[in-house]
Amino acid sequence: MIERIEVVAQHVELTDDLKKYIDKKIGRLDRFMNHHVKKSVHAEVKLKEESSKKNDKFTAEVILHLPNETMTAKDSTLNIFAAVDIVEAKLKNQLRKYKQKTSVHKADRKGVLAKFKRKADKDFWGSQN
């Protein structure tokens, strides 16, 4: 669970239900992070209501501060809870890509993959001669 979640609301009433919902949805994003990232991540959630003559739109923006990177996702809908859901889905995809980019696979660390490649190359080139 992400421990530090700061919520800022402009023109939106921050109810207990909304606060709990944000903590639940954004707090669970740590499932998509490496262990060393989980310790130092914190999130900023900005909620805003934009009124117009036709309808009211709610904007949810989440900024995740990770080591060496900052991720941002933003969405506007007619329902504040739906905006939080969409932003969560966007951040999940970003975190999956970040984790793939920064993680080191066990096979790569032990050199097993390199040995397999050498053997495959030897078999391939040896069979053609």
TIKOL-645473 format. One line per 5 residues: number of its first residue (from 1); their letters; for each residue x, y, z of N, C-alpha, C. Coordinates in steps of 0.001 Angstrom, whole numbers. Atoms other than C-alpha are relative to their C-alpha. Layout:
BEGIN
NUM	a	X/Y/Z/X/Y/Z/X/Y/Z ~ ...
This chain:
BEGIN
1	mieri	846/-1181/0/0/0/0/888/1240/0 ~ -740/-1257/23/1339/3420/-895/-376/774/1259 ~ 247/-624/-1297/1705/5139/2443/-324/1490/-105 ~ 168/-1457/90/1947/8796/1393/-851/357/-1216 ~ 899/-456/1055/-1057/9950/-625/-554/1345/436
6	evvaq	475/-1348/-292/-1745/13675/-657/-1155/313/-946 ~ 1177/-305/808/-5211/14700/-1847/-297/1486/110 ~ 340/-1413/68/-5946/18259/-2973/-1272/119/-821 ~ 1277/-139/697/-9513/19180/-3953/-309/1477/-218 ~ 408/-1367/334/-10559/22359/-5761/-1454/-40/-456
11	hvelt	1423/-72/317/-14289/23101/-5838/-685/-1366/95 ~ 568/1335/-196/-14940/19471/-4825/-41/-260/1500 ~ 98/357/-1407/-16219/18349/-1459/678/-1357/206 ~ -768/1218/-252/-13751/15748/-194/-653/-761/1151 ~ 717/779/-1006/-16034/13322/1619/871/-1162/470
16	ddlkk	-722/1171/-518/-14864/10369/3693/-42/-1156/-996 ~ 113/1074/992/-16173/7961/1052/963/212/-1157 ~ -901/-301/1104/-14207/9700/-1698/1454/-186/424 ~ -1359/159/-511/-11053/9788/436/367/-1485/132 ~ -244/1439/-131/-11352/6069/1235/155/-661/-1366
21	yidkk	-59/563/1347/-11974/5270/-2437/1337/300/-660 ~ -1297/-396/575/-8867/7186/-3521/1119/-789/666 ~ -1032/771/-710/-6756/5527/-822/17/-1452/-449 ~ 97/1395/425/-8005/2108/-1912/554/-177/-1411 ~ -389/158/1399/-7505/2601/-5655/1469/362/-245
26	igrld	-1366/-467/257/-4254/4574/-5685/984/-746/895 ~ -870/725/-929/-2815/2753/-2665/388/-1375/-504 ~ -285/1338/516/-3012/-585/-4486/949/-6/-1184 ~ -914/-49/1144/-766/603/-7314/1388/-527/340 ~ -1322/513/-374/2243/-590/-5325/188/-1452/-416
31	rfmnh	-111/1381/487/1473/-4110/-6595/817/-81/-1291 ~ -679/-31/1290/3028/-3069/-9884/1403/592/98 ~ -1313/-604/-220/6282/-1799/-8363/974/-1011/588 ~ -1053/795/-631/9589/-3370/-7371/87/361/1475 ~ -87/-220/-1445/10422/-3637/-3674/715/1301/353
36	hvkks	-741/-1214/-344/12961/-807/-3686/-794/1254/-355 ~ 815/-1145/397/10455/1509/-5386/-1115/232/1012 ~ 1123/-107/-945/7655/767/-2900/340/842/1221 ~ -399/-689/-1223/9643/2238/-31/6/1516/-153 ~ -206/-1442/152/10144/5689/-1544/-1046/697/-866
41	vhaev	1002/-610/877/7046/6316/-3687/-1005/811/823 ~ 1138/-701/-573/4464/8944/-2878/-844/577/-1127 ~ 958/-398/1025/1387/10136/-4736/-672/1310/372 ~ 784/-1220/-146/-333/13473/-5243/-1251/-176/-841 ~ 1269/106/710/-4006/13405/-6190/-638/1376/-7
46	klkee	631/-1309/151/-5587/16578/-7553/-1376/-195/-611 ~ 1378/105/458/-9350/16727/-7916/-531/1398/-250 ~ 516/-1322/336/-11116/19599/-9622/-1353/-149/-681 ~ 1298/-30/668/-14669/20409/-10676/-34/1219/-900 ~ 101/-1081/963/-15154/22464/-13806/-1466/141/-387
51	sskkn	1420/-206/269/-18624/23935/-14113/-176/742/-1314 ~ 389/-710/1211/-20195/24974/-17373/-1523/59/-38 ~ 1454/-126/83/-23715/25803/-18510/-665/-1349/-252 ~ 596/1287/339/-24320/22307/-19887/116/-1018/1129 ~ -205/1029/-1026/-22801/20113/-17192/1246/296/809
56	dkfta	-1186/-95/-839/-20209/19711/-14500/927/-1152/-355 ~ -993/1037/278/-17008/17841/-15288/970/-61/1157 ~ -970/216/-1055/-14682/16352/-12724/1302/-456/-624 ~ -1324/360/484/-10968/16123/-13376/785/-611/1148 ~ -871/664/-978/-8716/13704/-11532/1385/-107/-627
61	evilh	-1388/97/444/-4944/13938/-11856/809/-621/1124 ~ -849/672/-992/-2495/11647/-10088/1440/98/-470 ~ -1427/-100/279/1231/12279/-9943/714/-955/953 ~ -775/954/-796/3404/9382/-8757/1467/403/-61 ~ -1419/-343/-84/6882/10324/-7590/775/-1279/319
66	lpnet	-825/1202/-128/9176/7322/-8151/1460/405/-19 ~ -1418/-318/124/12963/7155/-7891/369/208/-1471 ~ -471/-349/1344/14381/8824/-11014/-1103/196/-1027 ~ 1079/-187/972/10955/9269/-12601/-1264/509/679 ~ 1295/-473/-450/7605/10992/-12237/-1037/-418/-1028
71	mtakd	1074/430/896/4431/9508/-13721/-1242/808/280 ~ 1196/-807/-116/1312/11501/-14405/-1113/-602/-847 ~ 1179/416/751/-2187/10494/-15472/-1137/949/363 ~ 1063/-981/-204/-5166/12781/-15922/-1199/-396/-847 ~ 1205/292/750/-8780/12317/-16957/-1154/848/518
76	stlni	1189/-766/-349/-12066/14224/-16984/-1247/-774/-397 ~ 1278/662/262/-15529/12673/-16724/-1097/699/788 ~ 1137/-574/-718/-18979/13434/-15374/-94/-497/1440 ~ 38/607/-1329/-18375/11268/-12279/1425/-37/560 ~ -1341/-63/-592/-15415/11781/-9934/565/-1392/266
81	faavd	-459/1364/-270/-15233/8081/-9027/475/-677/-1289 ~ -409/562/1296/-15062/7098/-12703/1327/598/-451 ~ -1265/-646/357/-12263/9622/-13250/1161/-635/755 ~ -1043/657/-794/-10266/8010/-10439/289/-1393/-552 ~ -182/1334/590/-10840/4558/-11975/828/53/-1283
86	iveak	-708/-113/1277/-9617/5670/-15404/1461/373/223 ~ -1377/-408/-309/-6538/7355/-13954/782/-1176/579 ~ -657/1179/-557/-5751/4203/-11986/416/-970/-1108 ~ -304/910/1106/-5912/2093/-15164/1165/527/-833 ~ -1104/-597/760/-3601/4511/-16994/1333/-179/737
91	lknql	-1227/141/-778/-1076/4396/-14179/459/-1458/81 ~ -376/1417/4/-1167/582/-14074/830/-323/-1233 ~ -737/259/1243/-59/470/-17700/1380/642/28 ~ -1300/-681/-90/2697/3021/-17094/935/-731/946 ~ -830/697/-985/3928/1111/-14041/488/-1351/-521
96	rkykq	-445/1264/599/4035/-2190/-15943/1198/235/-914 ~ -1107/-324/909/6254/-599/-18571/1249/407/787 ~ -1117/-439/-839/8426/1030/-15885/674/-1193/663 ~ -548/1167/-679/8845/-2278/-14057/787/-874/-977 ~ -727/775/1005/9853/-4096/-17256/1317/669/-358
101	ktsvh	-1196/-747/386/12358/-1381/-18059/1064/-33/1089 ~ -963/-122/-1096/13974/-1266/-14621/364/-1314/673 ~ -298/1248/-702/13854/-4877/-13465/1064/-799/-730 ~ -1016/890/533/16703/-7327/-13960/-492/-1417/230 ~ 499/1369/-118/15648/-10884/-14668/1069/-898/621
106	kadrk	-933/906/-675/17229/-13692/-12643/885/-721/-1008 ~ -789/716/1008/18353/-15523/-15776/1118/899/-530 ~ -1031/-927/471/20224/-12423/-16948/1091/200/1043 ~ -988/-209/-1057/21917/-11970/-13573/939/-1183/133 ~ -818/1194/-214/23188/-15539/-13400/780/-404/-1241
111	gvlak	-725/326/1213/24426/-15629/-16968/-534/-1222/-723 ~ 579/1182/631/22183/-18548/-17868/-414/318/-1422 ~ 445/-383/1331/20760/-16689/-20801/1186/143/-946 ~ -1187/-155/834/24231/-15837/-22095/565/-1368/-394 ~ -488/1345/318/25298/-19509/-21866/-897/-661/-1047
116	fkrka	937/578/954/22170/-20566/-23725/225/576/-1398 ~ -247/-638/1295/22870/-18055/-26509/1292/-512/-633 ~ -1272/510/532/26490/-19217/-26858/-175/-1414/-540 ~ 218/1384/434/25374/-22858/-27083/-833/-29/-1279 ~ 838/-38/1195/22684/-22017/-29654/808/477/-1204
121	dkdfw	-843/-491/1096/25192/-20055/-31753/983/-1078/-455 ~ -967/1058/329/27711/-22900/-31573/-681/-1112/-793 ~ 756/1029/715/25080/-25427/-32633/-367/454/-1403 ~ 395/-522/1309/23900/-23198/-35457/1185/76/-951 ~ -1147/-171/884/27322/-22356/-36867/748/-1316/-208
126	gsqn	-694/1297/119/28744/-25819/-36199/-688/-926/-984 ~ 739/890/893/25994/-27525/-38180/151/399/-1468 ~ -129/-454/1378/26621/-25428/-41297/1375/-310/-587 ~ -1352/250/508/30365/-26228/-41623/210/-1406/-431
